[in-house]
Amino acid sequence: MPDYARYPSLEDRVVFITGGAAGIGGDMVRQFAGQGAKVGFIDLAEEAGRETVAACIAAGAAHAPLFIAGDLRDIDALKAAIAETGRHFGDITVLVNNAANDDRHDWSEVTPEYWDDRFAVNLRHQFFAIQAVVPQMRRAGFGSIVNIGSSCWMIKEDFFPGYAIAKSAVQGLTHTMARTFGPDNIRVNAVLPGWVATERQLQKWWSPEGEAGTMEMQCLKRRITAEEFNQMVLFLAADDGGACTAQSFVVDGGRGPL
Ligand SMILES: NC(=O)c1ccc[n+]([C@@H]2O[C@H](COP(=O)([O-])OP(=O)(O)OC[C@H]3O[C@@H](n4cnc5c(N)ncnc54)[C@H](O)[C@@H]3O)[C@@H](O)[C@H]2O)c1
């Protein structure tokens, strides 16, 4: 069993996570709650969202997470969820832009409507969540924003161009916004997973050949878990990551080209 760090600075810290019901985001909610943070999260998946809250309470979390059901393609709903979390717990000082959807699609069949939808679910909300949360961080005097990207485009995966192109822009967003908010003591970083063996990945996309190919590319010859991926997110959210901003951290078991 891994023995992970405990971050005293995360105790009572107000954290907002997008897509926190399942997968990497679900684990993230549980881990932040386990560190004593006050966590609000938005997700489409109502049942999974309620289960995540129940799991945190069952594990003895000091603060029950606040789950807000909603679709973050609707920017007003996203902004309302951020405002509600701030009212419920106090000013948000950690934002993790995590939600995304990696459905496969062929480049030749992408319509303008589907393109817009891929960008709405994979990129647009990250910018507007930042826009909504920064006034709260400014009031608090500090903040940490962590944008979840993907290393898929770096290794040239080509079975979901709308996803991969949107994910590549997460780094541009991160680096630009880090300059904008540096004077406010607000840090902005990106964390890029390689292949993380979440339930959805295993159910929808796993194949023996796919896993063998990943193991060939990775330096570590084993699956990377959401729990170990999220250690980087916790570090960046905590005071321990206090000098890190405008960076992209790849957590992929040594799969990618960086
Ligand atoms: N798992 C991997 O191997 C992997 C690899 C590269 C990047 N990533 C990135 O990591 C992050 C988490 O991925 P994951 O594998 O945990 O995904 P996942 O699909 O397991 O979980 C995503 C969560 O976001 C929610 N969500 C999706 N669309 C939403 C919407 N419109 N409104 C509200 N909630 C919505 C889902 O309901 C789900 O709870 C994503 O940014 C993804 O791009 C994951």
The ligand as a MOL file (V3000), in Angstrom:
LIG
                    3D

  0  0  0     0  0            999 V3000
M  V30 BEGIN CTAB
M  V30 COUNTS 44 48 0 0 0
M  V30 BEGIN ATOM
M  V30 1 N -7.9710 8.4550 -17.8420 0
M  V30 2 C -7.0110 8.7200 -18.7240 0
M  V30 3 O -6.2990 7.8250 -19.1850 0
M  V30 4 C -6.7450 10.1420 -19.1560 0
M  V30 5 C -5.7330 10.3620 -20.1020 0
M  V30 6 C -5.4490 11.6620 -20.5170 0
M  V30 7 C -6.1690 12.7210 -19.9720 0
M  V30 8 N -7.1480 12.4730 -19.0690 0 CHG=1
M  V30 9 C -7.8630 13.6460 -18.5390 0
M  V30 10 O -8.1110 13.4880 -17.1560 0
M  V30 11 C -9.3620 14.1090 -16.8090 0
M  V30 12 C -10.2640 13.1110 -16.1410 0
M  V30 13 O -10.4610 12.0160 -17.0290 0
M  V30 14 P -11.1320 10.6610 -16.5790 0
M  V30 15 O -10.4370 9.5780 -17.3100 0
M  V30 16 O -11.2630 10.6080 -15.1110 0 CHG=-1
M  V30 17 O -12.5970 10.8440 -17.2490 0
M  V30 18 P -13.9990 10.2010 -16.8250 0
M  V30 19 O -14.8150 10.1930 -18.0630 0
M  V30 20 O -13.7860 8.9130 -16.1000 0
M  V30 21 O -14.5760 11.2810 -15.8100 0
M  V30 22 C -14.9330 12.5540 -16.2640 0
M  V30 23 C -15.9800 13.1100 -15.3320 0
M  V30 24 O -16.4190 14.3470 -15.9060 0
M  V30 25 C -17.8360 14.3540 -15.9790 0
M  V30 26 N -18.2980 15.1360 -17.1240 0
M  V30 27 C -18.0770 14.8750 -18.4400 0
M  V30 28 N -18.7150 15.7670 -19.2050 0
M  V30 29 C -19.3410 16.6350 -18.3570 0
M  V30 30 C -20.1680 17.7700 -18.5450 0
M  V30 31 N -20.5050 18.1990 -19.7610 0
M  V30 32 N -20.6520 18.4100 -17.4550 0
M  V30 33 C -20.3310 17.9680 -16.2020 0
M  V30 34 N -19.5740 16.8920 -15.9570 0
M  V30 35 C -19.0750 16.2390 -17.0240 0
M  V30 36 C -18.2140 12.8830 -16.1400 0
M  V30 37 O -19.5740 12.6380 -15.7680 0
M  V30 38 C -17.2120 12.2050 -15.2130 0
M  V30 39 O -17.6560 12.1420 -13.8850 0
M  V30 40 C -9.9060 14.6560 -18.1310 0
M  V30 41 O -9.5360 16.0010 -18.2620 0
M  V30 42 C -9.2170 13.8190 -19.1810 0
M  V30 43 O -9.1110 14.4710 -20.4190 0
M  V30 44 C -7.4530 11.2110 -18.6560 0
M  V30 END ATOM
M  V30 BEGIN BOND
M  V30 1 1 1 2
M  V30 2 2 2 3
M  V30 3 1 2 4
M  V30 4 1 4 5
M  V30 5 2 4 44
M  V30 6 2 5 6
M  V30 7 1 6 7
M  V30 8 2 7 8
M  V30 9 1 8 9
M  V30 10 1 8 44
M  V30 11 1 9 10
M  V30 12 1 9 42
M  V30 13 1 10 11
M  V30 14 1 11 12
M  V30 15 1 11 40
M  V30 16 1 12 13
M  V30 17 1 13 14
M  V30 18 2 14 15
M  V30 19 1 14 16
M  V30 20 1 14 17
M  V30 21 1 17 18
M  V30 22 2 18 19
M  V30 23 1 18 20
M  V30 24 1 18 21
M  V30 25 1 21 22
M  V30 26 1 22 23
M  V30 27 1 23 24
M  V30 28 1 23 38
M  V30 29 1 24 25
M  V30 30 1 25 26
M  V30 31 1 25 36
M  V30 32 1 26 27
M  V30 33 1 26 35
M  V30 34 2 27 28
M  V30 35 1 28 29
M  V30 36 1 29 30
M  V30 37 2 29 35
M  V30 38 1 30 31
M  V30 39 2 30 32
M  V30 40 1 32 33
M  V30 41 2 33 34
M  V30 42 1 34 35
M  V30 43 1 36 37
M  V30 44 1 36 38
M  V30 45 1 38 39
M  V30 46 1 40 41
M  V30 47 1 40 42
M  V30 48 1 42 43
M  V30 END BOND
M  V30 END CTAB
M  END
